[in-house]
């Protein structure tokens, strides 16, 4: 069955929404807006959040307490930042549902698309439930990290679905060693992102005790985690540059993935630049979402290469 253009556009839009969810979550964390709404799914008991503290009861800090602790003073910017994050997630859920409805009548002929659509919807639902748990645990760091990595699994699922809509490509005699290097690059990036979350958790803990005047001391107090993250970043960059050179030399494969390979190199350079800014300017809040977004795009591009390699093994004209 030839898939209609409308479904392919829907799948692409849904993938963009996955990235927007990741960006929104990063902005929430960078701005400290995670508890901007102390309840879930509503915000301060309303579907439309308040814009002024006068709209809340006098005892709102204890009335909406979390983990038996009074919440922070009301901040409209943080409240609407967190609520915006929730709406982006809800919008993704709607698109995941539409995607599943679209492919449901063809579930037998397009079994893989149906399974991926169903998985995407279920994972998005789980992400929403986990988001609620993040609020109920008062931003417990381990739960936040799990929340972020679940979004990467959703990214993999949606990317795989979109790739299934592509036409079959010519089989290429790529050596297994080369294919394993591409898979290894994805694994290393995942490890680096995990280390990065450990650094971020350390920053979150320190920011509770450090004021703006002492932010320059943050990196020194994080210690070994940041050093490992920095060293591993350079090793990862070197590995990906080496991989890019191998891809270019493999002319037949390069012709099939030129846009992906070139994009990967550009994103890698931008990501290293963002990391340098984080270190040189004492972790400014504005660069943190950019840093995570670039890491996520890098992860997505590497997964696209993995899908391309797998297609050479299993799909023929």
Backbone torsions as a table, in degrees:
resi	resn	phi	psi	omega
1	UNK	NA	130.4	175.0
2	UNK	-82.3	125.1	-178.1
3	UNK	-75.0	137.2	178.7
4	UNK	-67.7	152.9	-179.6
5	UNK	-60.2	-33.5	-178.6
6	UNK	-61.4	-36.8	178.7
7	UNK	-69.8	-40.0	179.1
8	UNK	-63.3	-40.8	177.2
9	UNK	-64.7	-38.8	177.6
10	UNK	-62.4	-44.2	179.8
11	UNK	-63.7	-39.5	178.6
12	UNK	-66.4	-43.4	179.0
13	UNK	-61.9	-40.2	179.1
14	UNK	-64.3	-38.5	178.0
15	UNK	-64.6	-41.1	177.0
16	UNK	-60.8	-39.6	178.7
17	UNK	-64.6	-34.4	176.2
18	UNK	-59.7	-45.4	177.8
19	UNK	-64.1	-38.5	179.2
20	UNK	-64.4	-36.4	177.0
21	UNK	-62.8	-42.5	179.1
22	UNK	-64.6	-43.3	178.2
23	UNK	-61.8	-47.1	-178.3
24	UNK	-59.6	-42.9	178.4
25	UNK	-63.2	-38.0	179.0
26	UNK	-67.8	-40.4	178.0
27	UNK	-63.0	-41.3	178.1
28	UNK	-58.7	-44.8	-177.4
29	UNK	-71.5	-40.7	-178.4
30	UNK	-66.1	-32.0	-178.5
31	UNK	-93.8	1.0	179.9
32	UNK	67.0	34.1	-175.1
33	UNK	-99.3	9.0	-174.0
34	UNK	-57.2	-33.2	178.9
35	UNK	-105.2	23.8	176.1
36	UNK	-60.9	-28.8	171.9
37	UNK	-120.3	110.0	-174.3
38	UNK	-79.7	-3.2	177.9
39	UNK	-129.5	168.8	-177.1
40	UNK	-150.3	138.3	7.8
41	UNK	-85.1	-14.8	178.6
42	UNK	-79.2	175.6	-177.4
43	UNK	-128.5	113.6	-173.7
44	UNK	55.6	36.0	177.4
45	UNK	79.5	4.7	-177.1
46	UNK	-125.0	152.6	174.2
47	UNK	-78.8	-26.3	173.7
48	UNK	-110.3	112.8	-173.9
49	UNK	-62.3	153.4	176.4
50	UNK	-69.8	157.7	177.3
51	UNK	-112.3	-8.6	-178.8
52	UNK	-145.2	145.8	-178.3
53	UNK	-62.3	-22.0	179.6
54	UNK	-66.3	-18.4	179.6
55	UNK	-82.0	-3.8	-178.4
56	UNK	-107.1	155.5	176.5
57	UNK	-66.2	157.8	-176.3
58	UNK	-60.1	-32.7	-178.1
59	UNK	-98.4	28.0	-173.1
60	UNK	-58.2	-31.8	-176.2
61	UNK	-66.2	-34.5	177.2
62	UNK	-93.4	-28.6	179.3
63	UNK	-63.8	-38.9	-179.7
64	UNK	-102.1	28.9	-176.9
65	UNK	-59.1	149.5	-179.8
66	UNK	-124.8	131.8	-177.7
67	UNK	54.1	39.9	179.4
68	UNK	61.1	22.1	178.0
69	UNK	-119.9	139.4	177.3
70	UNK	-65.3	141.3	-179.1
71	UNK	-78.2	167.3	178.7
72	UNK	-69.2	161.8	176.2
73	UNK	-57.6	147.0	-176.6
74	UNK	-59.8	134.6	176.3
75	UNK	-135.3	110.5	-174.3
76	UNK	-59.8	-39.7	-178.4
77	UNK	-62.8	-44.4	179.8
78	UNK	-67.7	-38.1	179.7
79	UNK	-61.9	-47.7	-177.8
80	UNK	-74.8	-26.0	174.4
81	UNK	-65.8	-46.7	178.9
82	UNK	-66.5	-40.3	-178.9
83	UNK	-68.9	-35.5	175.3
84	UNK	-61.9	-38.6	176.9
85	UNK	-60.2	-41.2	179.7
86	UNK	-66.2	-38.6	-179.2
87	UNK	-69.5	-34.8	175.5
88	UNK	-63.9	-41.8	177.0
89	UNK	-63.4	-40.8	178.1
90	UNK	-64.7	-39.1	178.5
91	UNK	-63.9	-39.3	176.2
92	UNK	-61.7	-42.3	178.6
93	UNK	-60.6	-39.9	178.7
94	UNK	-63.4	-44.7	-180.0
95	UNK	-67.3	-36.4	176.1
96	UNK	-62.0	-40.1	179.7
97	UNK	-66.4	-45.1	178.1
98	UNK	-60.1	-40.3	179.2
99	UNK	-60.6	-43.5	179.4
100	UNK	-66.3	-42.6	178.3
101	UNK	-61.0	-39.2	-178.3
102	UNK	-62.1	-42.0	-173.6
103	UNK	-92.6	-10.8	-175.5
104	UNK	-56.7	-44.5	-179.6
105	UNK	-62.4	-18.5	-177.2
106	UNK	-110.7	23.6	-172.8
107	UNK	-62.9	-24.0	-179.7
108	UNK	-83.4	-44.6	179.7
109	UNK	-76.2	-30.1	-179.8
110	UNK	-119.4	59.8	-174.6
111	UNK	-60.5	-40.8	-177.8
112	UNK	-65.3	-40.4	178.3
113	UNK	-65.1	-39.7	179.3
114	UNK	-64.5	-45.1	-179.1
115	UNK	-63.8	-41.9	179.8
116	UNK	-68.0	-38.1	177.7
117	UNK	-64.2	-43.4	178.9
118	UNK	-65.0	-43.8	179.2
119	UNK	-61.8	-41.8	179.4
120	UNK	-60.9	-43.2	179.7
121	UNK	-65.7	-44.5	-179.6
122	UNK	-64.7	-41.3	179.6
123	UNK	-66.8	-38.1	177.9
124	UNK	-65.2	-38.9	175.2
125	UNK	-62.7	-42.7	177.7
126	UNK	-63.4	-35.8	178.3
127	UNK	-64.3	-39.3	177.3
128	UNK	-65.0	-43.7	177.8
129	UNK	-62.0	-41.6	179.2
130	UNK	-66.1	-34.5	176.0
131	UNK	-61.8	-40.2	176.4
132	UNK	-63.2	-39.3	179.5
133	UNK	-65.5	-34.6	176.8
134	UNK	-58.7	-43.7	179.6
135	UNK	-67.4	-45.9	-176.6
136	UNK	-65.4	-25.5	178.1
137	UNK	-94.9	8.1	179.0
138	UNK	58.9	49.0	174.3
139	UNK	63.5	47.0	175.4
140	UNK	-62.6	127.6	-168.8
141	UNK	-59.8	-43.1	-179.0
142	UNK	-62.3	-36.1	179.6
143	UNK	-69.2	-38.4	178.3
144	UNK	-62.6	-42.1	179.1
145	UNK	-63.1	-43.8	177.8
146	UNK	-62.3	-38.8	177.6
147	UNK	-58.7	-42.0	-179.3
148	UNK	-69.5	-42.9	-178.2
149	UNK	-71.3	-27.1	174.7
150	UNK	-65.9	-33.9	177.3
151	UNK	-65.5	-31.8	176.6
152	UNK	-68.4	-36.3	176.9
153	UNK	-65.3	-38.9	176.0
154	UNK	-63.5	-39.5	177.6
155	UNK	-60.8	-44.8	178.0
156	UNK	-61.1	-44.2	-178.5
157	UNK	-62.2	-47.8	-177.7
158	UNK	-69.4	-37.4	177.2
159	UNK	-62.6	-41.2	178.9
160	UNK	-64.3	-40.4	178.2
161	UNK	-62.6	-45.9	-179.2
162	UNK	-63.8	-35.9	179.8
163	UNK	-66.9	-30.1	179.0
164	UNK	-65.8	-19.5	-179.8
165	UNK	-83.6	-7.9	-179.4
166	UNK	-75.7	152.2	175.2
167	UNK	-69.8	155.7	179.0
168	UNK	-61.2	146.6	-179.0
169	UNK	-114.5	162.0	-176.6
170	UNK	-68.0	137.9	179.1
171	UNK	-68.5	141.9	-175.1
172	UNK	-129.2	132.5	-177.9
173	UNK	-78.1	57.6	179.7
174	UNK	-74.2	137.8	-177.2
175	UNK	-70.1	142.6	-179.6
176	UNK	-56.2	-36.1	-179.3
177	UNK	-60.0	-42.2	179.3
178	UNK	-64.6	-41.9	179.7
179	UNK	-64.5	-39.1	179.4
180	UNK	-66.1	-33.0	177.2
181	UNK	-63.8	-38.7	178.9
182	UNK	-65.3	-42.7	177.5
183	UNK	-64.7	-40.4	179.4
184	UNK	-61.9	-37.7	179.4
185	UNK	-61.0	-38.4	177.8
186	UNK	-67.1	-41.1	178.9
187	UNK	-62.9	-43.7	-179.4
188	UNK	-64.8	-39.0	177.3
189	UNK	-63.7	-40.5	177.7
190	UNK	-61.8	-42.5	178.1
191	UNK	-63.0	-43.1	179.5
192	UNK	-63.0	-39.4	177.6
193	UNK	-66.3	-35.3	176.8
194	UNK	-65.4	-43.4	176.6
195	UNK	-62.4	-39.8	179.0
196	UNK	-60.7	-38.0	178.0
197	UNK	-65.8	-32.9	176.8
198	UNK	-66.0	-40.4	176.0
199	UNK	-62.4	-45.3	-178.6
200	UNK	-62.4	-40.4	177.8
201	UNK	-62.8	-37.6	176.6
202	UNK	-64.1	-40.8	177.6
203	UNK	-63.2	-43.8	-179.8
204	UNK	-59.1	-42.4	-179.8
205	UNK	-66.6	-41.7	-178.0
206	UNK	-69.2	-34.8	-178.9
207	UNK	-65.1	-18.7	176.7
208	UNK	-71.2	-21.1	-175.8
209	UNK	-115.8	-12.3	-177.1
210	UNK	-106.3	137.8	174.1
211	UNK	-92.9	177.2	-174.2
212	UNK	-61.5	-29.3	-177.7
213	UNK	-72.5	-17.2	-177.9
214	UNK	-113.1	14.5	-179.7
215	UNK	-60.8	-25.2	-179.3
216	UNK	-66.5	-19.2	179.5
217	UNK	-88.1	-3.7	-175.5
218	UNK	-58.0	-51.1	-175.3
219	UNK	-62.4	-35.1	178.7
220	UNK	-66.4	-33.6	-178.0
221	UNK	-82.4	-20.9	178.1
222	UNK	-66.4	-37.5	173.1
223	UNK	81.0	-135.0	-169.6
224	UNK	-62.2	-34.3	-177.2
225	UNK	-59.5	-42.5	-179.1
226	UNK	-70.0	-37.3	178.2
227	UNK	-62.4	-45.0	178.8
228	UNK	-62.1	-43.1	-180.0
229	UNK	-60.8	-41.6	-178.3
230	UNK	-69.0	-46.8	-179.0
231	UNK	-64.7	-43.4	-179.4
232	UNK	-64.9	-32.0	179.1
233	UNK	-62.5	-43.6	179.2
234	UNK	-67.6	-39.0	177.2
235	UNK	-64.1	-41.6	179.3
236	UNK	-65.2	-40.1	178.7
237	UNK	-62.9	-44.4	179.6
238	UNK	-63.0	-40.9	-179.9
239	UNK	-63.9	-42.6	-178.6
240	UNK	-70.0	-33.7	175.6
241	UNK	-66.5	-41.9	176.4
242	UNK	-60.7	-41.9	178.9
243	UNK	-64.7	-40.4	179.1
244	UNK	-60.9	-41.9	179.0
245	UNK	-62.4	-41.7	178.8
246	UNK	-64.1	-39.7	179.5
247	UNK	-63.6	-43.2	179.9
248	UNK	-62.7	-39.5	-179.5
249	UNK	-69.0	-29.5	177.1
250	UNK	-84.1	85.3	-169.7
251	UNK	-58.5	-40.2	-177.6
252	UNK	-65.7	-41.1	179.6
253	UNK	-74.4	-37.8	-179.7
254	UNK	-61.7	-36.4	179.0
255	UNK	-64.7	-24.6	-179.3
256	UNK	-88.1	-20.8	-173.5
257	UNK	-134.1	24.5	-177.8
258	UNK	-54.0	-49.4	-179.6
259	UNK	-60.5	-39.2	-179.6
260	UNK	-66.3	-46.3	-177.4
261	UNK	-63.8	-44.4	179.8
262	UNK	-66.4	-39.9	178.0
263	UNK	-63.9	-40.1	179.3
264	UNK	-60.2	-43.7	180.0
265	UNK	-63.9	-44.0	-179.6
266	UNK	-64.2	-44.6	-179.8
267	UNK	-65.0	-37.9	178.1
268	UNK	-60.5	-43.9	178.9
269	UNK	-63.0	-44.3	179.3
270	UNK	-64.7	-38.3	-180.0
271	UNK	-65.6	-41.4	177.7
272	UNK	-65.6	-37.0	177.4
273	UNK	-64.4	-43.8	178.5
274	UNK	-62.3	-40.4	177.9
275	UNK	-62.9	-39.3	178.2
276	UNK	-64.9	-39.3	178.2
277	UNK	-64.2	-41.0	178.1
278	UNK	-58.3	-40.4	-178.1
279	UNK	-75.9	-43.2	-174.4
280	UNK	-74.4	-26.6	-175.0
281	UNK	-117.3	29.7	171.4
282	UNK	57.7	47.7	172.9
283	UNK	54.2	61.0	176.6
284	UNK	-63.5	140.8	-174.0
285	UNK	-61.6	-33.9	-173.5
286	UNK	-68.2	-27.1	-176.5
287	UNK	-86.7	-16.6	-176.6
288	UNK	-63.6	-47.5	175.9
289	UNK	-62.6	-34.6	178.3
290	UNK	-64.4	-42.9	-179.8
291	UNK	-61.0	-45.5	179.7
292	UNK	-68.8	-40.2	179.6
293	UNK	-60.9	-45.2	179.9
294	UNK	-63.9	-40.0	177.4
295	UNK	-63.1	-38.5	179.7
296	UNK	-68.9	-40.9	177.4
297	UNK	-63.9	-41.6	177.0
298	UNK	-59.3	-44.8	177.5
299	UNK	-59.6	-44.1	-179.8
300	UNK	-64.7	-39.1	178.6
301	UNK	-67.3	-39.7	177.3
302	UNK	-65.4	-37.6	176.6
303	UNK	-65.7	-36.1	176.8
304	UNK	-62.2	-37.9	176.4
305	UNK	-66.1	-39.5	177.5
306	UNK	-61.6	-43.4	178.4
307	UNK	-62.6	-39.4	179.0
308	UNK	-65.0	-40.9	178.3
309	UNK	-64.6	-43.4	180.0
310	UNK	-64.0	-35.5	179.8
311	UNK	-65.7	-30.9	178.8
312	UNK	-69.1	-23.6	-179.8
313	UNK	-87.1	-31.9	-168.7
314	UNK	-117.6	-16.0	-175.6
315	UNK	-116.4	131.4	178.8
316	UNK	-129.5	157.7	176.7
317	UNK	-67.1	NA	NA
